[in-house]
Amino acid sequence: MLKKELFKRLFYILVCIVPLYILADDKSSRRFIALGFFLIIIYQLITLVQLSPLIIDAFFPPKTYFEKKPTKFNKIIYPFSSFFCFVSVFLSIFEIRNIENTFLGTRFFWISGILGIVLAIIITLLILKLSPSTYHESKRRYTVNFGLFLGLFLLTPTISSFINHFFSKNEIQCRNFRIEKKSSGIRTYSIYVNTSSKKDECFKIKKPLFESISEGDTIEICSKLGFLGYEYAQEFNKTAQY
């Protein structure tokens, strides 16, 4: 039953992705249709997260649902996983702006995140080898996996971004770029500029600058080449328009 529920929810998500992709850049009233599909996807994802412990048990039945005498290691790793996940989310909040203002920042985030997933898999295999009983209990197995995978998925881009800009010793270079598009959200102000990459780059800027520029204008972006080879923006300046 739960397996069917999983595949049904995934099917709904895939169906909604198609019109969402088609209408992603539509600025007419049809954008509200895209918003509807987006909300459906969010609802399906929330439902999957709520059902995920039961779904995992359906695919991989646990040996027990309650362990009477857990080992010392199991007593420690259970709360540690939740704490580790919380710390990773907390630290990522402070670094997200630097990731957003990194050239090819999306690719940088996903490469780092995937490396975090690989590291989580390696650690999981080590735990299975050294302490297999950690994954015998249903609730503990879910908590450890959730904290480990989500924590490392967020922590590796955070640490990578910090290393990239903190240890950079390169000179600042300023260049002018054409603003292709502007967009704003809840206390966020974004511009899309045409760079050497195939897709327009998105950068977050402050509200006063956002309100003083228009699409088609040029903007000066001062950036540095980071320690890991990814360029990141440090300053955004309005230029004289002709």
C-alpha positions, 0 to 999 in steps of 0.5 A, spaced: 500 500 500 505 504 501 509 503 495 503 504 491 502 511 495 510 513 493 509 511 486 503 515 486 505 521 489 512 521 484 507 521 478 503 527 480 510 531 481 512 529 474 506 531 471 506 537 474 513 539 473 512 539 465 507 545 465 511 548 471 517 548 466 513 550 460 510 556 464 517 558 468 518 564 464 511 566 462 510 573 465 502 573 463 496 571 467 498 564 466 504 564 471 498 563 476 497 557 473 505 555 474 504 557 481 498 552 482 502 546 479 508 549 484 504 548 490 501 541 488 508 539 488 510 542 494 504 539 497 506 532 494 513 533 497 510 534 504 506 528 504 512 524 502 516 527 507 511 525 512 510 518 510 517 517 509 519 513 515 513 508 513 515 508 506 522 506 508 520 500 513 515 498 507 521 497 502 527 495 508 523 492 514 527 493 520 529 488 525 525 491 531 521 497 532 524 498 539 531 496 542 531 495 549 538 495 551 541 500 545 549 500 545 553 506 547 554 508 540 547 508 538 545 512 544 550 517 542 549 517 534 541 518 535 541 525 538 547 527 535 544 526 528 539 531 529 544 536 532 548 535 526 543 536 521 540 542 525 547 545 525 548 544 518 542 548 516 544 553 521 550 554 518 548 554 511 543 560 512 549 564 513 553 562 507 547 562 502 548 569 500 555 568 498 553 561 494 548 565 490 553 571 488 558 566 486 558 565 478 556 558 476 553 558 483 548 553 482 553 548 479 557 549 485 552 548 490 550 541 486 557 539 485 558 540 493 552 537 495 553 531 491 560 530 494 556 531 501 551 525 499 557 521 497 561 522 503 554 520 507 554 514 503 561 512 505 560 514 513 553 509 512 557 503 510 562 504 515 557 504 520 554 498 517 560 495 518 562 497 525 555 498 528 550 494 524 545 494 530 545 502 529 540 500 523 536 495 526 531 500 530 526 503 525 526 510 528 533 510 529 535 508 522 531 514 519 533 519 524 541 517 523 540 517 515 536 523 515 540 527 519 547 524 516 544 525 508 541 532 509 546 535 514 552 533 509 548 535 503 548 542 506 554 542 510 559 541 504 556 547 500 557 551 506 564 549 507 566 549 500 563 556 499 567 559 505 573 556 503 572 559 496 572 566 498 575 566 505 582 563 502 582 567 496 588 571 495 586 574 488 585 581 486 578 584 485 576 585 478 570 590 476 566 588 469 560 591 466 554 586 465 547 587 461 541 586 466 537 581 462 531 581 468 529 583 475 525 579 480 523 580 487 521 576 492 520 576 500 525 581 502 530 578 496 532 582 490 535 579 484 538 581 477 539 576 471 546 578 467 549 576 461 555 572 462 560 568 459 556 562 461 550 559 456 545 561 461 544 568 465 547 568 472 542 570 478 545 575 483 542 578 489 543 585 491 540 590 496 533 594 495 536 601 494 540 599 488 535 594 485 530 600 485 535 604 481 536 600 475 532 597 470 532 591 465 537 593 459 541 597 464 548 595 465 551 594 472 558 593 474 560 587 478 566 587 482 568 580 483 574 575 485 577 568 483 576 564 489 580 559 492 577 553 489 576 556 482 569 559 482 569 567 481 564 570 486 561 577 486 563 582 492 560 589 490 555 591 485 555 598 483 550 602 478 553 605 472 552 611 468 547 609 462 547 612 455 
